Amino acid sequence: MTGTARDLVPKPGKFRSALAAAWAFLQAMESTSFDYTLDRIERLEREVARLKEELRQSRDPGAGDVASAAAPDR
């Protein structure tokens, strides 16, 4: 017996292989709920850092003078 069941299955062609690779790439790039959660946490951490910096500057006695000097007179 020279032929086996494996020999009867055709090998995928170049187009089919390229299509499978493109599909795998698109699935890998798809955003998941976990990715959304991590992005949201990162944005919140940046906002907290910005607010901490604003609070630090508002408590700094010299920062008020700089801010009022930079503000235009009305």
Secondary structure, 3 states (H helix, E strand, C coil): CCCCHHHHCCCCCHHHHHHHHHHHHHHHHCCCHHHHHHHHHHHHHHHHHHHHHHHHHHHCHHHHHHHHHHCCCC
